[in-house]
C-alpha cells in the first residue's frame, strides 16, 4: 500500500501539487474537523467510484488511517486503481504533527 505522511501531504498542499484528497469518514466526523478533503464516506465508495480520479494522485484519509487503508485496498483489488495513497495516521496525525488546533476525537 502506498502511504503519504501528514508532513508530505502538507508539503504537497503548500507546493500546490495537483491531487485529490478524499475523506472516507462519516459526515458527523467531518463536521468535527476536516482538512478540506472531499467527503465520500467509506460505505458510499462503491456508489461513487466515478468521483475518484484516475488521472492524478488520490490521497485517502480517515481518523487514523485504518478505514482509508481498507478503502484503498478494495479500490486497488476491485477497480484497478494504481494512483492511490493512504494518509498515514489520518487526521489524528495531522492534529499531532501539523495543526494542533484540529480537534481530536
C-alpha positions as CSV (number, residue, x, y, z in Angstrom):
1,X,0.0,0.0,0.0
2,X,1.3,3.4,-0.9
3,X,1.3,5.8,2.0
4,X,1.9,9.5,2.5
5,X,2.8,11.1,5.8
6,X,1.0,14.2,7.0
7,X,4.2,16.2,6.6
8,X,4.5,15.1,3.0
9,X,0.8,15.9,2.4
10,X,1.3,19.4,3.9
11,X,4.2,19.9,1.6
12,X,2.1,18.9,-1.4
13,X,-0.6,21.4,-0.3
14,X,2.0,24.2,0.2
15,X,3.5,23.5,-3.2
16,X,0.1,23.4,-5.0
17,X,0.6,19.8,-6.1
18,X,-2.4,18.6,-8.2
19,X,-4.0,15.8,-6.2
20,X,-7.4,14.7,-4.9
21,X,-8.0,14.4,-1.2
22,X,-10.9,12.1,-0.2
23,X,-12.1,11.8,3.4
24,X,-13.8,8.5,4.0
25,X,-15.1,9.2,7.5
26,X,-18.8,9.8,8.4
27,X,-20.4,13.2,8.0
28,X,-20.6,13.8,11.8
29,X,-16.8,13.2,12.0
30,X,-16.2,15.5,9.1
31,X,-18.2,18.2,10.9
32,X,-16.0,17.8,14.0
33,X,-12.8,18.5,12.0
34,X,-11.5,18.2,8.4
35,X,-8.6,19.3,6.3
36,X,-10.5,20.1,3.2
37,X,-10.9,16.7,1.6
38,X,-13.9,15.7,-0.4
39,X,-16.3,13.8,1.8
40,X,-17.1,10.3,0.4
41,X,-18.0,8.1,3.4
42,X,-16.5,4.6,3.3
43,X,-19.9,2.9,2.9
44,X,-20.7,5.0,-0.1
45,X,-17.4,4.4,-2.0
46,X,-18.9,1.6,-4.2
47,X,-21.6,4.1,-5.4
48,X,-19.1,6.9,-6.0
49,X,-16.3,5.2,-8.0
50,X,-16.8,7.8,-10.7
51,X,-15.9,10.6,-8.3
52,X,-12.4,9.2,-7.7
53,X,-9.8,10.5,-10.1
54,X,-7.8,8.0,-12.2
55,X,-5.5,10.6,-13.8
56,X,-3.9,12.2,-10.8
57,X,-2.7,11.2,-7.3
58,X,-5.5,10.5,-4.9
59,X,-5.0,10.6,-1.1
60,X,-7.5,8.8,1.1
61,X,-7.8,9.8,4.7
62,X,-9.8,8.9,7.8
63,X,-9.4,9.4,11.5
64,X,-6.3,7.2,12.0
65,X,-5.6,5.5,8.6
66,X,-7.4,2.2,9.1
67,X,-10.6,2.8,7.1
68,X,-8.8,4.7,4.4
69,X,-6.4,1.8,4.1
70,X,-9.2,-0.6,3.7
71,X,-10.8,1.6,1.0
72,X,-7.5,1.8,-0.8
73,X,-7.0,-1.9,-0.8
74,X,-10.6,-2.5,-2.0
75,X,-10.3,0.1,-4.8
76,X,-7.0,-1.4,-6.0
77,X,-8.3,-5.0,-5.9
78,X,-11.7,-4.4,-7.4
79,X,-11.3,-1.4,-9.6
80,X,-7.7,-1.4,-10.8
81,X,-6.7,1.9,-9.3
82,X,-2.9,2.5,-9.3
83,X,-2.7,6.1,-8.1
84,X,-3.9,5.9,-4.5
85,X,-2.1,6.8,-1.3
86,X,-3.3,6.3,2.3
87,X,-2.7,9.2,4.7
88,X,-0.6,7.6,7.4
89,X,-2.0,8.3,10.8
90,X,-5.1,10.1,9.4
91,X,-6.4,13.3,10.9
92,X,-5.1,12.4,14.3
93,X,-1.5,12.6,13.0
94,X,-2.4,15.9,11.3
95,X,-3.6,17.3,14.6
96,X,-0.4,16.0,16.3
97,X,2.2,17.0,13.7
98,X,0.8,19.8,11.6
99,X,-2.1,21.7,13.3
100,X,-2.7,21.4,17.0
101,X,-5.9,23.4,16.7
102,X,-7.6,20.5,14.8
103,X,-9.9,18.8,17.4
104,X,-9.1,15.2,18.2
105,X,-11.9,12.8,19.0
